[in-house]
């Protein structure tokens, strides 16, 4: 693990991108960040700009227009940058898979590290996903059955 | 002005232009008019009767194209929808944007989604679709076919 990545995991700052979601996933993300679920106890803090972020939270089905912007945002993010896809739409476009405006899923445009399914995923699921991401990068993620 | 007066006024004035009147409920009336007389009717309803232009909606119903122009009379809680039926092969209608600016964007949206051409619209270009969207492809038409060869339509499992 590089020094940069190690430093990043102490307190990953997140930036939240909605690529045309119905706002339900965004509400759950907001729920995570606010005191009830308080994701800040893992050091995760919402960043105001993509240029300060280490972690991208992507929600939504990925419109033709917004995916161009996501691509640009990902290029602006300081590397190493980890990407978390939240919700069924960001994973596989959910019910919008045959929509004229959603040609490709998010993970064909930018590399995704963690997928959190659900419509919307509960805040607990998002926390579990982010903890798993940290474990995965540290290399301490336990394989199933071991 | 009462509900009856409004309907009477419109009926009286546009006897030739009205094809059909459907009195759906106490707050909702559908009036089918000839496409060529739309501007006249809209101008009268908007300027003389003081209705508010709410929105227009476009439909593709296989046999023809249809646009509904919804006008609201707020004091008497009445919504009148003017329905025009257009030819599917060459859908064209006069624009209402010169009368009220509120029709500008909805006409642009109907233009890109259904391909209805609005004659006299000052700025008829795409509104929501992306810039690389091909001309002449309208996604909400019945006969829309996938044009993007790079599109992935399976879940990859």
HADDOCK unambig.tbl for C-alpha pairs under 7 A between the chains (distance, minus, plus):
assign (segid A and resid 64 and name CA) (segid B and resid 130 and name CA) 6.17 0.50 0.50
assign (segid A and resid 65 and name CA) (segid B and resid 130 and name CA) 5.42 0.50 0.50
assign (segid A and resid 92 and name CA) (segid B and resid 155 and name CA) 5.84 0.50 0.50
assign (segid A and resid 97 and name CA) (segid B and resid 153 and name CA) 6.15 0.50 0.50
assign (segid A and resid 98 and name CA) (segid B and resid 153 and name CA) 6.26 0.50 0.50
assign (segid A and resid 100 and name CA) (segid B and resid 139 and name CA) 6.63 0.50 0.50
assign (segid A and resid 103 and name CA) (segid B and resid 151 and name CA) 4.41 0.50 0.50
assign (segid A and resid 103 and name CA) (segid B and resid 152 and name CA) 6.00 0.50 0.50
assign (segid A and resid 104 and name CA) (segid B and resid 151 and name CA) 5.73 0.50 0.50
assign (segid A and resid 104 and name CA) (segid B and resid 152 and name CA) 5.55 0.50 0.50
